[in-house]
Amino acid sequence: MQIQHIELSDFRNYKNLSIDFSSGVNLLYGDNAQGKTNLLEAIYVSATTRSLRGSKDRELIRLGCSESHLSSRVVNRDCPHRVDMHLRKNKSKGVAVDGVPIKRSAELLGLLHVISFCPDDLSLVKAGPSERRRFLDMELSQIDGAYCSFLARYNRVLAQRNNLLKQISGNLSLKDTVSDHQTQEGICRRITPCR
């Protein structure tokens, strides 16, 4: 799995950039504020459709421009692919793989595996377990598309369960919607193995 080439137009501080990567280790160096992190962010966006800094799409577009374009060539299991992405200030992003538009970002996950570790990611060690689960969920979703699908279903069911339990605490007549053996712990135990 490798990224071979990336082209950027009006992305962060780049008006235009076209760069090829070697099959070995690639080293990015330069002065501060030259765009090294912006290039890494472009690769991350190309692989996940999200900014590694948590920025909104409109913040990724170069100042004074209304849209940005990212195009990358990647090789996955000896099969070349092209990923094109249009970021627009006032519309949702457009993503295509090999010229075919995709509807959900989950369809892109796994084409190029990326892991970002920045100083802000020390929260993985310092913060609670939810931050570590979020990190692992993102990485596992890139490896296995089915995991991503199961995770989305799990989160929907968990939200429904939590909503029902809140409603029950406010309106005891709803208690009959959950059988006696389906206490909060029982529901949680049955749902958790899917994860």
TARAQUI-V167366 format. One record per residue. RES is the residue in three letters. SS is DSSP state (H for helix, E for strand, - for the rest). D_CENTER is the distance of its C-alpha to the mean C-alpha in Angstrom with 2 decimals. Layout:
BEGIN
((RES,SS,D_CENTER) (RES,SS,D_CENTER))
END
This chain:
BEGIN
((MET,-,17.79) (GLN,E,18.06) (ILE,E,17.22) (GLN,E,20.68) (HIS,E,20.55) (ILE,E,18.65) (GLU,E,20.20) (LEU,E,19.31) (SER,E,21.36) (ASP,E,21.38) (PHE,E,18.12) (ARG,-,18.67) (ASN,-,22.09) (TYR,E,22.35) (LYS,E,24.66) (ASN,E,24.44) (LEU,E,23.27) (SER,E,23.67) (ILE,E,23.24) (ASP,E,23.79) (PHE,-,22.65) (SER,-,25.04) (SER,-,24.47) (GLY,-,25.24) (VAL,-,24.01) (ASN,-,23.24) (LEU,-,24.25) (LEU,-,23.29) (TYR,-,25.98) (GLY,-,27.53) (ASP,-,28.63) (ASN,-,26.58) (ALA,-,24.86) (GLN,-,25.07) (GLY,-,21.40) (LYS,H,20.37) (THR,H,17.28) (ASN,H,16.58) (LEU,H,16.74) (LEU,H,14.34) (GLU,H,11.88) (ALA,H,12.64) (ILE,H,11.94) (TYR,H,8.48) (VAL,H,7.89) (SER,H,9.83) (ALA,H,7.89) (THR,H,4.25) (THR,-,5.88) (ARG,-,4.95) (SER,-,7.76) (LEU,-,8.33) (ARG,-,11.19) (GLY,-,9.82) (SER,-,11.92) (LYS,-,12.45) (ASP,H,12.81) (ARG,H,16.55) (GLU,H,16.46) (LEU,H,15.11) (ILE,E,18.19) (ARG,-,21.30) (LEU,-,23.87) (GLY,-,26.33) (CYS,-,24.33) (SER,-,23.03) (GLU,E,20.34) (SER,E,18.53) (HIS,E,17.99) (LEU,E,16.00) (SER,E,17.31) (SER,E,16.78) (ARG,E,18.71) (VAL,E,17.37) (VAL,E,19.38) (ASN,E,18.21) (ARG,-,21.21) (ASP,-,23.65) (CYS,E,22.37) (PRO,E,21.44) (HIS,E,18.81) (ARG,E,18.19) (VAL,E,15.00) (ASP,E,15.99) (MET,E,14.13) (HIS,E,16.15) (LEU,E,15.20) (ARG,E,17.99) (LYS,-,19.23) (ASN,-,20.56) (LYS,-,18.70) (SER,-,15.32) (LYS,-,13.64) (GLY,E,15.03) (VAL,E,13.45) (ALA,E,15.85) (VAL,E,16.05) (ASP,-,19.64) (GLY,-,20.82) (VAL,E,19.70) (PRO,E,17.54) (ILE,-,14.71) (LYS,-,14.48) (ARG,-,11.17) (SER,H,7.72) (ALA,H,8.27) (GLU,H,11.15) (LEU,-,9.47) (LEU,-,7.72) (GLY,-,10.61) (LEU,-,12.36) (LEU,-,11.71) (HIS,-,10.88) (VAL,-,9.98) (ILE,-,10.61) (SER,-,11.19) (PHE,-,14.08) (CYS,-,15.65) (PRO,H,18.62) (ASP,H,16.62) (ASP,H,15.11) (LEU,H,18.68) (SER,H,17.86) (LEU,H,16.67) (VAL,H,20.39) (LYS,H,21.95) (ALA,-,20.08) (GLY,-,20.42) (PRO,H,18.97) (SER,H,16.30) (GLU,H,14.37) (ARG,H,14.87) (ARG,H,13.88) (ARG,H,10.49) (PHE,H,10.04) (LEU,H,11.64) (ASP,H,9.85) (MET,H,6.45) (GLU,H,8.93) (LEU,H,11.06) (SER,H,8.77) (GLN,H,8.57) (ILE,H,12.30) (ASP,-,13.38) (GLY,H,12.44) (ALA,H,15.12) (TYR,H,13.60) (CYS,H,10.57) (SER,H,13.41) (PHE,H,15.60) (LEU,H,13.19) (ALA,H,12.85) (ARG,H,16.65) (TYR,H,17.29) (ASN,H,15.67) (ARG,H,17.78) (VAL,H,20.85) (LEU,H,20.48) (ALA,H,20.30) (GLN,H,23.34) (ARG,H,25.17) (ASN,H,24.72) (ASN,H,25.88) (LEU,H,28.86) (LEU,H,29.83) (LYS,H,29.86) (GLN,H,32.00) (ILE,H,34.31) (SER,H,34.90) (GLY,H,36.00) (ASN,-,37.94) (LEU,H,39.59) (SER,H,40.74) (LEU,H,37.21) (LYS,H,37.68) (ASP,H,39.14) (THR,H,35.77) (VAL,-,34.88) (SER,-,37.45) (ASP,-,39.06) (HIS,-,37.27) (GLN,-,33.84) (THR,-,33.70) (GLN,H,30.47) (GLU,H,30.41) (GLY,H,31.30) (ILE,H,28.54) (CYS,H,25.99) (ARG,H,27.51) (ARG,H,27.29) (ILE,H,23.64) (THR,H,22.27) (PRO,-,23.16) (CYS,-,20.64) (ARG,-,17.94))
END
